[in-house]
Amino acid sequence: MKIPRQEYTAEFKELAVKRVNDGLTAGAAAKELGLIEQTLRNWVKAATAGTLNGAEATVVTPEQIERSRLRAENVRLKRENDILKKRR
């Protein structure tokens, strides 16, 4: 089962990068914001290069973000459920 790809707003990405630039480690900021550390590191690198929200960036509504998060959670819960079923 494939986990749905998360989509984040430009404002969220900028906030996350700002947390790292303000002195928080990438790992701590990622954990605080519910991100994968490597994703945040990629955003910091892109922000440094000036391409954080490149030309291909799309506008993502908060509802789309929430749906994406819920889909990922649903996949995770199904996997956990399958593991528990196998233990019986």
N, C-alpha and C positions, 0 to 999 in steps of 0.2 A: 504494500500500500504506500503510495507516494504522499508525502506531506505537502500540503498546498504551499505555494510560495507566498511569503509575507510581502506586503507592500506598505511602505511608510511614506508619510507626507514629508515634503521638503522641510517644513518647520521642525518636525520630529528629528530628522537627521541633523539639522543644524543645532538643535538643543543637545543632542547626544554628543556631537563633536565639541560643542562648547564646554560640556562637562569634563571632557578629557583635556581640553586646552586650559581649563581652570585648575588643573592639577590632579584630578582624580585619575586613577589608573584605568586603562581600557577595560581590564577585567572587572573592576569594581563598578564602573559605569554601566557596562553591559549587563551585569547581574542586576543592578538597580533598575534598569530600564527593560529588562526581560529580553535582551538580545543575545545573540551568539557573539562571543568576543571578536572573532575574525571579521564578522560583518562590520562591527564598529571600527575595527582597525582599518578596514577598506574605506569606510566613510572618512576617517581622519586623513588617510592618504589622499583620497579624492579631493577633500577640502583644501589640503595643502597645495594640490596641483590646480585648484580652481575649477574642478569638474564635478563637484559633489552632486549638483542637480543639472546634469548635462541637457543637451537639446532634446534627447529622447525621453526626458522625465515627463511623466504623466501626472495629472492632478488626481489624487486619491482622496475620496471622501472618508470621513470618520466611520461611516457605516461600512464601507468596503474594508477598512482596516479591521473593524470588529468582526465582520464575517470571516475574514481570512484567519484571524486569531481563533475564532470558534471552530473553523474547519480543522486547523492544526491540533487544537485541543481534542476534538472528536477523534481524529486519527490516533492520537496518543492514548486516549481512553480505550479505544477499540483494541489496540495492541496490548494494553494492560489486562483487559478483559480476556483476550485470547490466552495470555500467559496463565491467568488464574484458572481458566477452563482446563488447560493442559495439566495442571497440578492435581486435579481431581481424579 
